[in-house]
Amino acid sequence: MTDIPLTRRRFAAVSAAALAAGCSPKGTAMKAPASRQFPPDFAWGTATSAYQIEGARDADGRGKSIWDTFDADPARIRDRSNGAIGCDSYRRYAEDAQLIADANLKHYRFSIAWPRVVPDGAGAPNAKGLDYYRRLADASLERGVTPWATLFHWDLPQALQDRGGWANRETALRLADYAGHVADALGDRVKHFIVLNEAAVHAVLGHVIGDHAPGLKDAAALGGAIHHQNLGQGLAIQQLRAKVSGARIGTTMALQPCRPEGDAPQNLIASTAFDALWNGGFLDPVLKGAYPKPAEEAIGSLLLPGDLDITKQPVDFVGVNYYSPIYVKLDLNSPARIGFGRPPKGSPRDAFGREIDPSGLFETLMRLKTDYGDPLLYITENGCSDPFGDGPAVIDDGFRIAYLRQHLEAVLSAREAGARVAGYFHWSLVDNWEWALGYTSKFGCVAMDRATGVRTPKASYAWLKQLALTGALDAA
Ligand code: IFM
């Protein structure tokens, strides 16, 4: 992280605020849960996203997305692969729905590819693209699985990027138009909607660091990517509310406690500043109708009168995507003075290199309860990867079961402490195309043979199946 636009002056301002707030680097303490039983109405599900699984990029009038453009340069993707095939789910969607139903999972969170619905980013919707999502929703419903549609999981139509992408306020209006088309076509059968997926990741990795599409390395692009996504979300929620009776509408964020590397006070200041962009920059506008200072400064003159009334829409739930905390340090070599730090020495890591720290999930859930009005919460993503590499998937994936068990214990603890967590979606159903990591990182509870597309359930699939049936979390 070299370019987060936190100037020396802003850094001094957030330093003062952080010290005044007396931020704790470790957060709320988590107790072991007293009971290992989830209630019968707890929602068990799994999650995927369009670009990672669908393939069929040229089918039925789909337009190009920024990821088609980004992965056209193989050097950008770890194994030089691209999203042309994904998991072939555009053809195999019914098989996927059957796998979900067979695992006793009653909820499927998938994303709709914006460029399938509005290939040129604006104008009339593409009926064939919408038909595909009708078929997918019906395949789920017929098997007793409730569809949850995410509208924007990072695959912006390239036509909109060509007009400035999120730097252009118009993109927010186009997101609302797209939401309206989805509502008109699918609102009779899809009632659960998530407008944005992990907007912080898209803003920072896509616009500042450049590891994700659209591949920009431009600190000045951050403000537009934050604010216009939030604005578009507000406008899209208005469309969905107006058009879909009985809609349950939420948002999904990559919420991560931002912790300082080590004990140095300057790292605490840097982590507090980063938290205000990464977490606060998306939570506050929708739930509080305001931006934390550092985010507001990054947005500058793009924030127009009335915008915060639009971003602050009533939501029925907040979706929490949690994998691990972020460590942050002061980095004098970076123009922003903020850099990614390392977790404490010896802390457990998953095969993916991410720190394993379920207390970060507990802390996040409690923070939402305490600081953000106690919203209804769903864990909309949680999971871990196989070890990196081109090798076959690990079918006997005890490491994944251990990871899931620990995080579900954190969910039980947070529920006992009063957080209103109503469901859990495992990321992900099938090993899929993990963005810039290509196929080198596998998150599925089902393996996929890349040559044939054949799916093979892993040990974690059987484990989730039993858990979803009984709601009883086994002990290690
Ligand atoms: O695969 C991604 C997903 O698209 C967004 N959340 C994190 C997952 C694992 O890295």
Residues whose N, C-alpha, C, O or C-beta is under 5 A from the ligand:
A	BS01	IFM	S49
